[in-house]
Amino acid sequence: MKHASAIWKHCLCTSVCLLTLAACAQEDATLRPGDNDHRTLQEALLTAEPGAVIELAGGRFELDATLSLDVEGVTLRGQGMDETILDFSAQAPGTGGEGILATADDFTVENLAVENTRGDGIKVEGTTGAAFRSVRVEWTNGPDTNNGAYGLYPVQVTNVLIEDSRVRGASDAGIYVGQSANVVVRRNEAWENVAGIEIENTTGADVYGNRAHGNTGGLLVFSLPELPVKDGRDARVYDNDIVENNLPNFGKEGAIVSTIPAGSGIIVMASDNVELFENRIHHNQNSNLAVISYLSTGRAYNDPGYDPYTEGVYIHDNEFIGGGESPNGDFADAFVALAGGAFPDIVWDGVANPDKLVEGEVPADLRLYIENNGDADFVNLDLGSVFAGGEPNVSTDLAAHQGALPAVPQPVDLGAATGGAP
Amino acid sequence: MALRSAPPAALALAALALAGCGAGESGSGQGPFARYPAKLSAWGLFAGELANHVPAGGVEPYDLNTALFSDYALKFRFVRLPEGPDGDVEPALYREEGPFEFPVGTVISKTFAYPTDFRVPEEGLRPLETRLLVHEEGGWVGLPYIWNVEPTDAELAIVGGPLDVSWIDAAGARIEHTYRVPNANQCKTCHRTDGERVLPIGPQAAQLNREYTYPDQDGTTLRENQLERWRRIGFLAGAPPAAEAPRAPVWNVAPSGSVDERARTWLDINCAHCHNLTGSGRTSGLDLRKDHDNRTRLGVYKHPVAAGLGTGDRVYAVVPGEPDESILLYRLESIHPGIAMPEIGRGLVDVEAVELIRQWILEMEPPAQRAG
């Protein structure tokens, strides 16, 4: 009876191996750098029980392949973002496109650094629950076109927490949240990336207490076409420092961020219901804050379900200092030709959905409101008229934008849910 | 959990097992993999010397019309179906599209091997790894086994790993290569084609609809259509005659299909396991399955989303008539981990397939009108 024999062997093997594992785990649960770090870490990720905490010692782990995780509830924890370093400099062809790839729910990564991945840093794809806490992702050579694209990269994830983390050198976006929902991004630092922080095609995002400086563009809230999850909306962007994002763009052509003019502070594009308040937006030499429709990029698209318009934006109580001194890019050229000089603090392309106008007016809940931003100045480029075949009526009058929108609802605060910091 | 229901007898063995702590040299199963045989031979798929891959009784070899590129490795595929309650083999259920529905208990085996010299591919074959897909009650499980150098057997190696290999290619050049066995998670990366379940990819009607030379018991051979044979021996239920089933072209055999048909088939088997509407490549919006005609989803004048440096300074995934402006081709021509597609399982450029895709883009008519 071959069959029966196989079952017996299977039961025995399971028991012995599980006991072995438990005994070994008690002996020493912390993984240390050694001769074959990929094997050590990947084996731990493959054999982890759901909910396991995998502790990494301080030191430098040399990794030649992607680490992948597909077990629910796992925490990967180092001793600190300057102590435990996962170094992917030697990542070999055919071994994966990122440093860490997690495809299981409730993944937490904390207190470690991921350095010099050839592709993305840490990607979480298609899950519920992802927390990045006190993580550093860095390309240590600084800005370079051949660096990996994204640092922290949750995509199609519901419930995302990114906090107290630092990202430098990404050739696309340092912190990139794509096609996700219920997102908190707080107290992070992003510098010397093409885009510091990008919230894309995402619903419900709280972005606060972050510092984006020295990037090409500081903080982007975008909704892009030709993606399965569309129409980003409901973002609150507040209490961030968006400072001196004047780095020459080093992204490869083709990627949307490669079109971002150097010196862009915050750009809101095609996302709806966005509230920006109490931010400090300083010395971004192209423009401190721009609100534009996708149409103003001039990029063709083929996506009948896509809404390229930016609707319901409320900008209040921000501090603007300097910035706008050197408008650049096609968009700026148009402005300079029309009005000349420096970009005002707040630049609006003046494009609204013509199908939604009521007696020629944008409905109240879809308008751009600007209040209490000190002496911040403003321009409406009125590209909508240009797209309609007419002449633009460029205006710097803020009176038409007085008013307020209801506060954007706060997304789920994930700190408590993931046992995190206050 | 198995641990809680373990018989007391197992406890006695635990002391012995403890000695193995930290050794881990086998790389074999722990945790969820502990239940699987550490050695390939234990699966009983082959008779006689294991490396000869002579199928044991009830094991069928098969081949595909157009296969995934795996660094030029030759691949040897087998399937074993379980016995039903009546003692007969329990057949797979035919589907016109997608993989057949294989019963629980099915084992699919694929061995990756290199000959010493590709000009005489049948000689000096060295097997590197054998990947199993095992259909259990809870779904399909992927298991990588790495061969020893003798080669007498292969050992479960859930973390995969690098293997140095060399061969003489079809043009007579010596190739030195570090072949990469994927880890058990990476099995799922490709095989979780619908984003939810792990599924076989190759054994589908159009891919199996071809002749295969079967060894006969008396040392002769028998040439037979695979679908016909599977029907005849009870491996396949609900199938039409092979002549009525779809048939995929062979990507590098020109008479088997037009450039468009062969390129779409190649993209389907090499890319579409991720790049479909629900697989892991869905987040890009690029859909490279063969049976749709949405040009944007196919990449025509489609902007990249998360390609990063993978754009290669190109603006669209596919520009009709302009292969060297097409991101898709750029990523097939690279082995850089941040650029290359597919992301895993390919450390060399598939030069011949790149030529096919180049031709496909070159011959592609631009859309009648571009939206936007």
Boltz contact constraints between the chains, C-beta under 6 A:
constraints:
  - contact:
      token1: [A, 10]
      token2: [B, 35]
      max_distance: 6.0
  - contact:
      token1: [A, 12]
      token2: [B, 10]
      max_distance: 6.0
  - contact:
      token1: [A, 14]
      token2: [B, 2]
      max_distance: 6.0
  - contact:
      token1: [A, 14]
      token2: [B, 34]
      max_distance: 6.0
  - contact:
      token1: [A, 14]
      token2: [B, 35]
      max_distance: 6.0
  - contact:
      token1: [A, 15]
      token2: [B, 6]
      max_distance: 6.0
  - contact:
      token1: [A, 15]
      token2: [B, 10]
      max_distance: 6.0
  - contact:
      token1: [A, 16]
      token2: [B, 10]
      max_distance: 6.0
  - contact:
      token1: [A, 16]
      token2: [B, 13]
      max_distance: 6.0
  - contact:
      token1: [A, 16]
      token2: [B, 17]
      max_distance: 6.0
  - contact:
      token1: [A, 17]
      token2: [B, 30]
      max_distance: 6.0
  - contact:
      token1: [A, 17]
      token2: [B, 34]
      max_distance: 6.0
  - contact:
      token1: [A, 18]
      token2: [B, 3]
      max_distance: 6.0
  - contact:
      token1: [A, 19]
      token2: [B, 14]
      max_distance: 6.0
  - contact:
      token1: [A, 20]
      token2: [B, 17]
      max_distance: 6.0
  - contact:
      token1: [A, 21]
      token2: [B, 30]
      max_distance: 6.0
  - contact:
      token1: [A, 23]
      token2: [B, 18]
      max_distance: 6.0
  - contact:
      token1: [A, 24]
      token2: [B, 21]
      max_distance: 6.0
  - contact:
      token1: [A, 39]
      token2: [B, 159]
      max_distance: 6.0
  - contact:
      token1: [A, 42]
      token2: [B, 159]
      max_distance: 6.0
  - contact:
      token1: [A, 42]
      token2: [B, 183]
      max_distance: 6.0
  - contact:
      token1: [A, 43]
      token2: [B, 159]
      max_distance: 6.0
  - contact:
      token1: [A, 46]
      token2: [B, 158]
      max_distance: 6.0
  - contact:
      token1: [A, 46]
      token2: [B, 184]
      max_distance: 6.0
  - contact:
      token1: [A, 47]
      token2: [B, 30]
      max_distance: 6.0
  - contact:
      token1: [A, 47]
      token2: [B, 31]
      max_distance: 6.0
  - contact:
      token1: [A, 68]
      token2: [B, 185]
      max_distance: 6.0
  - contact:
      token1: [A, 70]
      token2: [B, 185]
      max_distance: 6.0
  - contact:
      token1: [A, 91]
      token2: [B, 337]
      max_distance: 6.0
  - contact:
      token1: [A, 93]
      token2: [B, 335]
      max_distance: 6.0
  - contact:
      token1: [A, 93]
      token2: [B, 347]
      max_distance: 6.0
  - contact:
      token1: [A, 94]
      token2: [B, 180]
      max_distance: 6.0
  - contact:
      token1: [A, 94]
      token2: [B, 345]
      max_distance: 6.0
  - contact:
      token1: [A, 94]
      token2: [B, 346]
      max_distance: 6.0
  - contact:
      token1: [A, 94]
      token2: [B, 347]
      max_distance: 6.0
  - contact:
      token1: [A, 95]
      token2: [B, 180]
      max_distance: 6.0
  - contact:
      token1: [A, 96]
      token2: [B, 343]
      max_distance: 6.0
  - contact:
      token1: [A, 96]
      token2: [B, 344]
      max_distance: 6.0
  - contact:
      token1: [A, 97]
      token2: [B, 343]
      max_distance: 6.0
  - contact:
      token1: [A, 118]
      token2: [B, 337]
      max_distance: 6.0
  - contact:
      token1: [A, 118]
      token2: [B, 338]
      max_distance: 6.0
  - contact:
      token1: [A, 119]
      token2: [B, 337]
      max_distance: 6.0
  - contact:
      token1: [A, 119]
      token2: [B, 338]
      max_distance: 6.0
  - contact:
      token1: [A, 146]
      token2: [B, 309]
      max_distance: 6.0
  - contact:
      token1: [A, 148]
      token2: [B, 338]
      max_distance: 6.0
  - contact:
      token1: [A, 149]
      token2: [B, 308]
      max_distance: 6.0
  - contact:
      token1: [A, 155]
      token2: [B, 283]
      max_distance: 6.0
  - contact:
      token1: [A, 156]
      token2: [B, 283]
      max_distance: 6.0
  - contact:
      token1: [A, 171]
      token2: [B, 308]
      max_distance: 6.0
  - contact:
      token1: [A, 171]
      token2: [B, 309]
      max_distance: 6.0
  - contact:
      token1: [A, 172]
      token2: [B, 308]
      max_distance: 6.0
  - contact:
      token1: [A, 226]
      token2: [B, 285]
      max_distance: 6.0
  - contact:
      token1: [A, 226]
      token2: [B, 302]
      max_distance: 6.0
  - contact:
      token1: [A, 227]
      token2: [B, 285]
      max_distance: 6.0
  - contact:
      token1: [A, 228]
      token2: [B, 282]
      max_distance: 6.0
  - contact:
      token1: [A, 252]
      token2: [B, 309]
      max_distance: 6.0
  - contact:
      token1: [A, 252]
      token2: [B, 311]
      max_distance: 6.0
  - contact:
      token1: [A, 252]
      token2: [B, 313]
      max_distance: 6.0
  - contact:
      token1: [A, 253]
      token2: [B, 313]
      max_distance: 6.0
  - contact:
      token1: [A, 254]
      token2: [B, 304]
      max_distance: 6.0
  - contact:
      token1: [A, 254]
      token2: [B, 311]
      max_distance: 6.0
  - contact:
      token1: [A, 254]
      token2: [B, 314]
      max_distance: 6.0
  - contact:
      token1: [A, 254]
      token2: [B, 315]
      max_distance: 6.0
  - contact:
      token1: [A, 255]
      token2: [B, 311]
      max_distance: 6.0
  - contact:
      token1: [A, 300]
      token2: [B, 370]
      max_distance: 6.0
  - contact:
      token1: [A, 300]
      token2: [B, 372]
      max_distance: 6.0
  - contact:
      token1: [A, 301]
      token2: [B, 372]
      max_distance: 6.0
  - contact:
      token1: [A, 302]
      token2: [B, 296]
      max_distance: 6.0
  - contact:
      token1: [A, 302]
      token2: [B, 371]
      max_distance: 6.0
